[in-house]
Amino acid sequence: MKVVVTGGAGFIGANLCRALSSRSPVSQVVAFDDLSTGLSSNLEGIDAELFVGSILHPDDLGEAFAGASAVVHLAARPSVPRSLADPVATHEVNATGTVRVLEAARRAGNPHVIVASSSSVYGSNTELPTREDLAPHALSPYAASKLATESYALAWASSFALDVLVFRFFNVFGPLQPAGHAYAAVVPTFVEAALAGEALVVHGDGLQTRDFTYVDSVTEVVATAVLERVTAPGPVNLAFGGRSTVLQLIDLLESVIGHELARRHVSARPGEVRDSQADQGRLRALFPAIEPVGLREGLARTVAWFEETQRGDLLPTRQP
């Protein structure tokens, strides 16, 4: 069984390649990546083939997808602030790139296609936890591009009998997630600052809430979906219903590290969703046996990985 992971040299992609490579009957894992933000070093020690190519180039996709039983489409231009800086580039990669992937899948004989969307599509919906049947309300170019991503995937499933599963990722964190750049996510940013003895920069009052999901929980779900060829007629939240404020996240990080951490509050980010929490009903119905890694345990594993990579001076800093 051949599985292609677009964005396979990125944070989630490389972790997924590791999970897939250890599963039977997967015989070949292809990490498809243009290395604009992913790192070939993320695949070290993983039984996966790196295919350097762009999701905007049909010939690259055609070559990589040949003979594939499944495609997991993770390649994207992430980050709300990044999309505000260059909305057209975000659209081209996330929306147009997804159409290219779907068309390449059709030409390759309709492999199972799993597509990554985002909780950002819920936008200003205030009902928590957020159910997949709530009307989306994108507040940023990034959110709009991910809504287009999932809409195209579901339309291709309906129009061309493509087996599709759309996941809405929430705040995924864990090893290989880069820090040290303008668009870094909150967990690696906080961990890097904490280990360096620097103040943690909190945007706004810190009471905004997120459904943090450890990356191994995500890859367990996606790998299971690949092996069982799971499909669904609509998007599925890939998070387990947790709800923690940024300040609570810092409290947990302090308990992992063992001492108090200085905090510095700055202005809130434009386009940022105030509260986020997944309704896990659809996810649990499809994957009843999977239990997530808890937030504190996930933070402990992430801190341990940062400490190990810092000792080896291998910490990735490229944009995710």
Steps between C-alpha positions, in 0.01 A plus 500: 500500500651830387407817691597851389509780757509849352687730734668184622818674615308742719410476867181292480602337172827354626334374818233337284761342273659344808164364616411361157839341437453276803157378394418188303393477215671831411795406278606844373467849645577797276555839663411750227636846586648804328718566808395864505413457867547129566838352581656186359661448841151444647495168314829369639453153643161460330442238232357749250605619156533876455356624170590866448222663300223760509126442538460776240680289237280223352796305362658475846173381649442251221839340548469480877139374504555216251391175663389665825221344704462808717597868499508710816496865399670708769699741282385856566608853571401526870461784750239774527762780528682363197178505299441863597847586369447321166141385446544416132785257568290333769213458255720361223663235717203401714209527256650459154753249634220285637324493162829390342530220756143384446540497123828310529324245720230455235762442233676249727193279522309650794707411807352574841562871572520649848506879512603730786276797569502719810289601799555858384206455261264533799615858547273706723254222582446530874332164557738263678594230446488564126311243296582433139147599393538857627517763228865593431606862535858549385668803656832490314634415154650185651163388636332575167763298314449200728124524455564489125731203553236290668222619269696393192579161652137428588385627159744266324370213713143577396574574136765243415444214750832569668534342845566802722534576869538860619646569844481836673822523700500709816816613686740216429833503684796276569849397383628642169281809529734792428550808715701818472319673214224756458226244430587236758214335690449571867627173652846488336535875555427464870721192543795662324468816710459302822812294439695814409392676820310768306158649569207333326325747269122481545282662236202670663382403846590134468145387568438393140436125490629226273448126453864391506563161338827310528638397163514127578124506562452657159724255317333204672163612367627576149699177471196301610287686244750408228511131590123469535423729202264709712279752321233744617247719317610811688798636693612336825657688792836348588523602863368352821300778660759653731478869583794678661584867524844619402562582867405144599741374235776701667403360841535145365830585337626634834404170666694308233811719518485536877513875552302817434526664159506873438219634279475811283163604358479672161209599277268232362559372147260624230278230351555266794208288618421560867384151602536157344381159614403199294188294526645150478183310419575422134862415577407260779238331282759433230795417728354373829814317614743793486584682822695827480820593677414750776615861480747482787652174376525645150675808637743280694588305184538823304730654761710183505535515120601867511760427766641211298517697175653801669774280640571388145447849355238353264196714589310589180423868449347504154141617465242219535 
